[in-house]
């Protein structure tokens, strides 16, 4: 099972830091609520289904960002090879990407 990626949909990143560029090797997702949860830097995170409820232990204040440039699969980003999440949920960046705080 997995999530069908639509390259026309927004890509999100969550961080407790104020940033405007995402470094190569960072994680992004099209699941907005997941990015919000990761912004809180949880030690544990789980969900019962894609776009379902997310459970996490994060307590830090965090910021939600959207990637502010077009992306090409396998050129700019790729499926996280070691994720414990469903296919299509978590991706890694291959280069620095411009961000915009939401």
N, C-alpha and C positions, 0 to 999 in steps of 0.2 A: 504494500500500500504506500501511497505517497501523495504529495500535493503537486498538482500540475502548475508549473511555473509559467507566468505570462510576463514576458519581458516588457510589456507596455504598462504594467502595474508598478507602483512605487516600491522602492527598496529602502528598508529602514535599518538603522543602527541605534542602539541605546548605550549611553555612557554616563557615568557620574561626572565626567569632565566636560568643560566647555571647549569644543574643538570646531574647526572648520574644514579640516582635511582628515580623511580616514587613511591610516597607514596600510600598506601592502600586508596581507595576511590577516586582516581583521574580518570579523564575521558580519554578515548582513542577512536580512530575511525580508520576505514580503508579508510576514505575519506581524502586524503593527503591535499587538499586545505582547508578543514574545520579545520584541525589541524593548518595549517599555519595562518588562520584567528584568531583562538583562542589564538595563541601565542602573538597576539597584544593586548590582554585583552580588547575586545570591550564591551561596555555597552549594545549595541544592535547588533544583528546579525540575518539575515534571508536569505533564499534562495527560489527560485521558484520551483526547483525540485532537486532531488538527483543528484549530479555531475553537476549541473547547476551553474549559477553565484551566488556567495555569496556576500551579501551586509553587511557591518559592519562599526562600528564607531571606531574601534581600531586604535591607532596611535603609540603605543609603538613598539620598535624594538623587534622582537621575534626570537626564535629558533625552528627549527623543529627536533623532535626526532623520532626514530623508536624503538619499543620494541625489545630488543636484547636477547630474549629467547622464546622458544615455549610456547604457551598458550592453555589452555583447557577451553572451555566454561563451565560456572557454577562452575568451580573449581577455576580458576584464575581470570576470568572476568564474568560480567553478564550485561544484557541489563539494561540501566539506567531506573529505574522505573518511574521517574518523568520528563522525557525529553519532550520537546515540538517539538522535531524533529521526523522524520519518524522512524519507527521500523528498527533496524539494523544499525543505524547511530552512536549512542552514547552509549558507554559502560563504566562501572565503574570497577575499579580493586579491587580485594579481598585481595591482598597482595602486598608488595613492588616488583617492577619489574625493571630489569636492562634496561637502555636506552643507545642508541648510537645516537649522534648528526649527522644529515644528512647534 
